[in-house]
Amino acid sequence: MNYLAHLALSNYDDEHLIGNFLTDLIHRSEFTNFSSAIYHGHILHQKIDSFTDSHELVLQAKSLMGKKSRRYAGILLDMYFDHLLVQNWSSFYDDDLNDFINYTYEVLLRHEGTFPDRAKFFSQRLRSYDLFRSYAHIDGIKGALRGIDKRLKKPVGLDELLEDVLKHKETIEDLFLSFYGELQLFIKK
């Protein structure tokens, strides 16, 4: 799961949302600078990742990837799953997607002063480029993948590797629709 899904699974708990957001941007030891509720958001993020990475439906989706893209299937599917979440938001949530995105941007902005530089930079970029709304379009996903690719030690053209996902988009969407409902139930436990 990528950022949108992680933040949506925080269920409008501001501090869990912040912890979920920060997990991939700061070192675990830096969570000592935050409240225990934000740390619980970090734990929630790890539970989501663990559940996702070992789930049979996600493993099926990864198995559809070609040899070159299989190594990056986790990144590609995380981003594509955020696209699918935007496309299918109303299947999983009663609230409006735009309302949720606005809420998320407001929470991040309110807490941004407490973020380490890397997290602050990403929060600002997320809002200024309105990345979550851009995920509605494949070009938005490709743009985000180009950004990730630049941060890899050896760029591989992740945006081009997305074509491997798109070859199986109907199957992957079916797998996602089944999986995300199970993930929501897992989080409620």
Secondary structure, 3 states (H helix, E strand, C coil): CCHHHHHHCCCCCHHHHHHHHHCCCCCHHHHHHCCHHHHHHHHHHHHHHHHHHHCHHHHHHHHCCCHHHHCCHHHHHHHHHHHHHHHCHHHHCCCCHHHHHHHHHHHHHHHHHHCCHHHHHHHHHHHHCCHHHHCCCHHHHHHHHHHHHHHCCCCCCHHHHHHHHHCCHHHHHHHHHHHHHHHHHHHHC
